[in-house]
Amino acid sequence: MLRAWLFGHKSSKPIDDYNGRYGVGLINYTYPREEEEVINQPFLNDTFGLAMNQNGSGTITITENIHDGTDNVYWTASAISGSWIFDSTDENHTPAGAMSIDGTSANNNHRCRIDKGSDLDLTPYLNLTGWIYIENWSTGGSLKDIELDFKDSLTLPVGNLVNVSGYINTTLFGAWQQFTIPLADMGVTNQTIRSLDITNRDQGGGPAPNFYMDDIDITGQAGGPSDLEYIISPTVGANYHLTRVKFVMRDGYSATSSGQHAFSLDGFLNVSELTNGILANIKRHGQITGSAVVKNMSEWIGFPQFENIESGSDGTNTWITFEITFKGLVLESQYNDTLSFIIRDDLSGLIQMQAIAEGYIVTNEAD
């Protein structure tokens, strides 16, 4: 039997010789015409589009801003007793701000109150945080401290007061330091409050603490989106032959321009190694036929299909691009095949992250 091969666009089709009752000849096979079109497809999420720099960890940080020296309008501060300056320009911690609360003249048990103007349910919150700048903290007398406590709408105490000294270094002068006070320590877990009181406790000999405060907040966590899936799939009636996926990452990360890839492989630029990792899934004919988990750049580089890494930096921001190549992967529309990347950690620290697939669509493709 004579076997000849006609080499078509995508596959080879055999022609068989024929020697039968009607004589010798060739059997000719006819196939539908195939149309091919090169298409780039971004991996898309229904909510965030192609922006993969999202928090997919299932929790989000929530913040109730209390006071930042009136750089912004948050809660309203007023003096209950003594001398307080709520928009002092002597010291400042707020980024792009200029003011803070000045308690340097508040002594002899003077108190101020910062009022939200409405009730706040503390159920989703965990900590009272802020920044303090100490000019002087006397060790004389029986009690020198800064007290914090919450009040309700009737100015009645909610929970218990705490002393700031238990959460800072009282011997560090002339520098800003942060305090983080668990709400559980203040006895206000799941309580409702309206205002925060600050009291400069001064008992016995020696001066009261001299200080500034700034960026006072209540912080916590709430349920957020989890397992954010970014998908590509073929258009209806066509098959998508995938050739490569290009990734782009950009972050506020300083890298030397030495002609080399000057970034750590332990995470993704400023984002540390992921806890859960980015999950890649290939779904064909209704089944997951391939998957991988990537937690850092080192694991990306370890793939044999990893190619064409490039990076650059302007001294402030650094970008990385690289490609993952595919051979023989066809996503078929009749089976709703997909390739997806699932974000399962917090990548919101990145300025940019996206992935775009390159391949070609074949219509009227022979089985």
Residue pairs with C-beta under 8 A, 6 or more apart in sequence:
1 16
1 17
2 16
2 17
3 14
3 15
3 16
3 17
4 14
4 15
4 26
5 12
5 13
5 14
5 15
6 12
6 13
6 15
8 31
9 34
9 36
10 34
10 36
10 362
10 365
11 366
13 29
13 31
14 29
15 26
15 27
15 28
15 29
16 26
16 27
17 24
17 25
17 26
17 27
18 24
18 25
18 26
18 27
31 366
32 364
32 366
33 364
34 362
34 363
34 364
34 365
34 366
35 362
35 363
35 364
36 360
36 361
36 362
37 360
37 361
37 363
38 358
38 359
38 360
39 240
39 358
39 359
39 360
39 361
40 356
40 357
40 358
41 232
41 240
41 356
41 357
41 359
42 49
42 50
42 232
42 354
42 355
42 356
42 357
43 50
43 52
43 230
43 231
43 232
43 245
43 339
43 340
43 341
43 354
43 355
43 356
43 357
44 50
44 230
44 231
44 232
45 51
45 52
45 54
45 228
45 229
45 230
45 231
47 225
47 228
48 54
48 228
50 230
50 354
50 355
50 356
51 352
51 353
51 354
52 228
52 230
52 341
52 343
52 347
52 353
52 354
52 355
53 347
53 348
53 349
53 350
53 351
53 352
53 353
54 225
54 228
54 343
54 347
54 348
55 224
55 225
55 346
55 347
55 348
56 225
56 226
56 227
56 228
56 342
56 343
56 344
56 345
56 346
56 347
57 224
57 226
57 275
57 276
57 344
57 345
57 346
58 223
58 224
58 225
58 226
58 227
59 221
59 222
59 223
59 224
60 221
60 222
60 223
60 224
61 219
61 220
61 221
62 124
62 125
62 219
62 220
62 221
62 222
63 217
63 218
63 219
64 120
64 125
64 217
64 218
64 219
65 72
65 74
65 75
65 217
66 74
66 75
66 114
66 116
66 130
66 196
66 216
66 217
66 218
67 74
67 75
67 77
67 86
67 101
67 114
67 213
67 216
68 74
68 94
68 97
68 99
68 100
68 214
68 215
68 216
69 86
69 87
69 88
69 92
69 94
69 97
69 98
69 99
69 100
69 101
69 214
70 77
70 86
70 87
70 99
71 92
71 94
71 96
71 97
71 98
71 99
72 94
72 97
75 114
75 115
75 116
75 117
75 195
75 196
76 114
76 115
76 117
77 84
77 86
77 101
77 112
77 113
77 114
77 115
78 112
78 113
78 115
79 110
79 111
79 112
80 110
80 111
80 112
80 113
80 197
81 109
81 110
81 111
82 105
82 106
82 107
82 108
82 109
82 110
82 111
82 112
82 200
83 105
83 106
83 110
84 101
84 102
84 103
84 105
84 106
84 110
84 112
85 101
85 102
85 105
86 101
86 102
86 112
87 99
88 99
88 100
88 101
88 102
88 212
89 98
89 99
90 100
90 102
90 212
91 100
91 102
91 133
91 176
91 212
91 214
92 98
92 99
92 100
92 214
93 100
93 131
93 133
93 176
93 214
93 215
94 100
94 214
94 215
97 214
99 214
100 133
100 212
100 213
100 214
101 112
101 198
101 212
101 213
101 214
101 216
102 212
103 112
103 146
103 198
103 200
103 209
103 210
103 211
103 212
103 213
104 135
104 210
104 211
104 212
106 112
106 200
106 208
107 200
107 202
107 207
107 208
108 202
108 208
109 199
109 200
109 201
109 202
109 203
110 199
110 200
110 208
111 197
111 198
111 199
111 200
112 197
112 198
113 151
113 155
113 195
113 196
113 197
113 198
114 195
114 196
114 197
114 198
114 216
115 194
115 195
116 193
116 194
116 195
117 194
118 194
119 152
119 153
119 192
119 193
119 194
120 192
120 193
120 194
120 218
121 190
121 192
122 183
122 188
122 189
122 190
122 191
122 192
122 193
122 218
123 190
124 220
124 221
124 222
125 183
125 218
125 219
125 220
126 182
126 183
126 219
126 220
126 221
127 180
127 181
127 182
127 183
127 218
127 219
127 220
128 148
128 180
128 181
128 183
128 186
128 196
128 216
128 217
128 218
129 178
129 179
129 180
129 181
129 215
129 216
129 217
129 218
129 219
130 178
130 179
130 213
130 214
130 215
130 216
130 217
131 176
131 177
131 178
131 179
131 213
131 214
131 215
131 216
132 146
132 164
132 168
132 176
132 177
132 178
132 179
132 211
132 212
132 213
132 214
133 174
133 175
133 176
133 177
133 211
133 212
133 213
133 214
134 168
134 170
134 172
134 173
134 174
134 177
134 209
134 210
134 211
135 173
135 174
135 210
135 211
135 212
136 173
136 207
136 209
136 210
137 144
137 170
137 171
137 173
137 209
137 210
137 211
138 144
138 206
138 207
138 208
138 209
139 206
140 204
140 205
140 206
141 202
141 203
141 204
141 205
141 206
142 203
142 204
143 201
143 202
143 203
143 204
144 201
144 202
144 203
144 204
144 206
144 208
144 209
145 163
145 164
145 165
145 201
145 209
146 163
146 164
146 165
146 198
146 199
146 200
146 201
146 209
146 211
147 161
147 162
147 163
147 164
147 197
147 198
147 199
147 201
148 161
148 162
148 164
148 181
148 186
148 196
148 197
148 198
148 199
149 157
149 158
149 159
149 160
149 161
149 162
149 186
149 196
149 197
149 199
150 157
150 158
150 159
150 186
150 188
150 191
150 193
150 194
150 195
150 196
150 197
151 157
151 158
151 193
151 194
151 195
151 196
151 197
152 158
152 192
152 193
152 194
153 194
155 195
158 188
158 191
158 192
158 193
159 183
159 186
159 187
159 188
159 191
160 186
160 187
161 186
161 199
162 181
162 185
162 186
163 201
164 179
164 181
167 179
167 180
167 181
168 177
168 179
169 177
170 209
176 214
183 189
183 218
196 216
198 213
200 208
200 209
200 211
201 208
202 208
226 344
227 342
227 343
227 344
228 342
228 343
228 344
229 340
229 341
229 342
229 343
230 340
230 341
230 342
230 343
230 355
231 338
231 339
231 340
232 240
232 242
232 331
232 338
232 339
232 340
232 357
233 240
233 331
233 333
233 336
233 337
233 338
233 339
234 240
234 331
234 332
234 333
234 337
234 361
235 333
235 361
236 333
237 333
237 363
238 333
238 361
238 362
238 363
238 365
239 330
239 331
239 332
239 333
239 361
239 362
239 365
240 330
240 331
240 333
240 337
240 359
240 360
240 361
241 329
241 330
241 359
241 360
241 361
241 362
242 326
242 329
242 330
242 331
242 339
242 357
242 358
242 359
243 325
243 326
243 327
243 358
243 359
243 360
244 307
244 323
244 324
244 325
244 326
244 357
244 358
244 359
245 323
245 324
245 326
245 339
245 355
245 356
245 357
245 358
246 321
246 322
246 323
246 355
246 356
246 357
246 358
247 300
247 320
247 321
247 322
247 323
247 324
247 353
247 354
247 355
248 319
248 320
248 321
248 352
248 353
248 354
248 355
248 356
249 268
249 269
249 319
249 320
249 321
249 350
249 352
249 353
250 269
250 317
250 318
250 319
250 320
250 350
250 351
250 352
250 353
251 268
251 269
251 270
251 271
251 317
251 318
251 349
251 350
251 351
251 352
252 270
252 316
252 317
252 351
253 263
253 269
253 270
253 313
253 317
253 318
254 313
254 315
254 316
254 318
255 262
255 263
255 311
255 313
255 318
256 262
256 313
257 312
257 313
257 315
261 309
261 311
261 320
262 311
262 313
262 318
263 269
263 297
263 311
263 318
263 320
264 297
265 296
265 297
265 298
265 301
266 272
266 273
266 296
266 297
266 298
267 273
267 274
267 296
267 297
268 274
268 296
268 297
268 347
268 350
268 353
269 318
269 320
269 350
270 349
270 350
271 346
271 347
271 349
271 350
273 295
273 296
274 294
274 295
274 296
274 344
274 345
275 295
275 345
276 293
276 295
276 344
276 345
277 293
277 294
277 295
277 344
277 345
278 293
278 294
278 295
278 341
278 342
278 343
278 344
278 345
279 291
279 292
279 293
279 341
279 342
279 344
280 290
280 291
280 292
280 293
280 294
280 339
280 340
280 341
280 342
281 288
281 290
281 291
281 338
281 339
281 340
281 342
282 288
282 289
282 290
282 291
282 329
282 338
282 339
283 289
283 336
283 337
283 338
283 339
283 340
284 331
284 332
284 335
284 337
285 332
285 335
285 337
286 335
286 336
292 303
294 300
297 320
300 306
300 322
300 324
301 309
303 324
305 324
305 325
305 326
306 322
306 323
306 324
307 322
307 323
307 324
307 325
308 321
308 322
308 323
309 320
309 321
309 322
310 320
310 321
310 322
311 318
311 319
311 320
311 321
312 318
312 319
313 319
317 351
319 352
326 359
329 339
330 337
331 337
331 338
331 339
339 357
341 355
347 353
